[in-house]
Amino acid sequence: CSCSSICSSSSICSAVYCSVNTGGNYRLYFGSGTRLWVQTPDDLEPSYYPLEANDEKVCLATGFTRHNKLKDNPLFKKVNGTFIDRESKEEEEGIHGRYSQVALMSTEGDEENCPESSGSSDDTLQPDPTVNLLSLTVLGLRILFIKTVAFNVLLTLRYCISR
């Protein structure tokens, strides 16, 4: 390389200059660059839940780690997966986030069926003591507010009658 004539060989200038090819008319040609693919090491399969209300049916797929996991399923082709932000407890276990996807199913034909879940799902609802305490606190404050309003109405009526 002829970079030693431009800068000393121990400087950063020569390393940068030598990494770029020069062509005619002093044009610089850079390489194609580096491609970076970040993928999670765990590849979890989705859990499927068929849901229906009134005359509408939907299929919920949840708990998978690749955003394009359901691209081959004809039921989920029109809808993109949505990222679910998980708690830090799961991040310590190596699970950094999962995706969820919902698809509407037509009611007139059987061509679209919600796939069966393979195995048991780990997305079960667990009672949370903090939520229970918060719900009881809100209920208590509502009762206290209703009692206060009723007491004020009774005192106002009593005052109006005694005049």
TATARA-V211685 format. One record per residue. N is the residue number from 1. RES is the residue in one letter. PHI is phi in whole degrees, 0 to 359 (NA if undefined). PSI is psi in whole degrees, 0 to 359 (NA if undefined). D_FIRST is the distance of its C-alpha to the first C-alpha in Angstrom with 1 decimal. Layout:
<<N	RES	PHI	PSI	D_FIRST> <N	RES	PHI	PSI	D_FIRST>>
This chain:
<<1	C	NA	143	0.0> <2	S	266	22	3.8> <3	C	286	338	5.5> <4	S	296	335	7.3> <5	S	283	339	9.3> <6	I	273	310	10.5> <7	C	227	166	11.7> <8	S	291	152	12.3> <9	S	291	343	10.4> <10	S	266	0	13.8> <11	S	267	163	14.5> <12	I	291	329	14.8> <13	C	303	316	13.4> <14	S	291	324	9.8> <15	A	294	319	10.5> <16	V	291	319	12.2> <17	Y	293	323	9.9> <18	C	284	342	7.0> <19	S	277	354	10.1> <20	V	247	131	11.1> <21	N	275	137	10.4> <22	T	252	139	11.6> <23	G	250	201	14.0> <24	G	291	155	16.5> <25	N	60	28	18.5> <26	Y	58	38	16.0> <27	R	273	147	17.0> <28	L	257	133	15.4> <29	Y	240	116	15.7> <30	F	267	160	16.2> <31	G	287	182	17.0> <32	S	285	347	20.6> <33	G	94	184	21.1> <34	T	244	133	23.1> <35	R	264	135	26.7> <36	L	241	122	29.1> <37	W	244	120	32.5> <38	V	252	119	35.0> <39	Q	227	144	38.1> <40	T	286	147	40.9> <41	P	288	336	41.5> <42	D	263	135	45.2> <43	D	241	94	46.4> <44	L	270	140	50.1> <45	E	281	148	52.4> <46	P	286	152	54.5> <47	S	258	133	58.2> <48	Y	254	138	60.4> <49	Y	227	112	63.5> <50	P	281	128	65.9> <51	L	236	145	67.6> <52	E	212	144	70.5> <53	A	215	132	72.7> <54	N	55	245	75.5> <55	D	248	11	74.3> <56	E	256	138	70.5> <57	K	237	137	68.3> <58	V	228	158	64.8> <59	C	239	123	62.4> <60	L	256	122	60.4> <61	A	250	125	57.3> <62	T	218	159	56.0> <63	G	86	19	54.0> <64	F	255	155	50.8> <65	T	259	347	47.3> <66	R	255	129	45.4> <67	H	294	335	46.0> <68	N	253	27	46.0> <69	K	296	327	48.1> <70	L	258	20	51.0> <71	K	293	335	49.3> <72	D	272	349	50.9> <73	N	278	122	54.4> <74	P	295	336	56.3> <75	L	289	328	58.3> <76	F	253	15	55.3> <77	K	293	328	53.2> <78	K	275	350	54.3> <79	V	238	139	53.7> <80	N	268	154	50.6> <81	G	288	150	50.6> <82	T	247	133	51.2> <83	F	284	133	49.5> <84	I	253	123	52.0> <85	D	281	125	51.1> <86	R	260	165	52.3> <87	E	288	162	53.6> <88	S	292	338	51.5> <89	K	299	320	53.5> <90	E	285	333	51.9> <91	E	293	327	48.4> <92	E	293	331	49.0> <93	E	276	358	49.8> <94	G	98	2	46.5> <95	I	261	111	47.9> <96	H	264	352	46.2> <97	G	160	152	48.0> <98	R	228	166	49.8> <99	Y	247	158	50.6> <100	S	222	148	54.0> <101	Q	212	138	55.0> <102	V	240	138	58.4> <103	A	228	135	59.6> <104	L	280	136	63.0> <105	M	254	142	64.9> <106	S	284	145	67.3> <107	T	269	344	70.9> <108	E	277	335	72.2> <109	G	235	163	70.3> <110	D	262	11	69.2> <111	E	288	339	65.8> <112	E	246	107	64.1> <113	N	240	146	64.8> <114	C	286	125	63.1> <115	P	298	154	61.5> <116	E	283	142	63.0> <117	S	287	137	61.2> <118	S	266	119	60.0> <119	G	79	188	61.2> <120	S	266	151	62.3> <121	S	268	143	60.6> <122	D	265	6	59.6> <123	D	267	65	60.1> <124	T	260	152	63.7> <125	L	279	128	65.4> <126	Q	245	140	66.2> <127	P	295	137	68.8> <128	D	246	119	67.2> <129	P	298	327	69.5> <130	T	293	318	67.9> <131	V	293	320	68.5> <132	N	297	316	72.1> <133	L	296	319	72.8> <134	L	295	320	71.3> <135	S	296	317	73.5> <136	L	294	323	76.6> <137	T	295	316	75.9> <138	V	296	318	75.6> <139	L	298	317	78.8> <140	G	298	318	80.6> <141	L	293	325	79.5> <142	R	295	317	80.7> <143	I	296	318	84.1> <144	L	298	320	84.4> <145	F	295	316	83.6> <146	I	296	319	86.3> <147	K	296	320	88.8> <148	T	295	316	88.2> <149	V	296	316	88.6> <150	A	297	318	91.8> <151	F	297	318	93.2> <152	N	295	321	92.6> <153	V	295	316	94.2> <154	L	297	317	97.3> <155	L	294	323	97.7> <156	T	294	317	97.4> <157	L	296	318	100.1> <158	R	297	319	102.3> <159	Y	294	319	102.0> <160	C	293	323	102.8> <161	I	288	322	105.9> <162	S	284	350	107.3> <163	R	286	NA	107.4>>
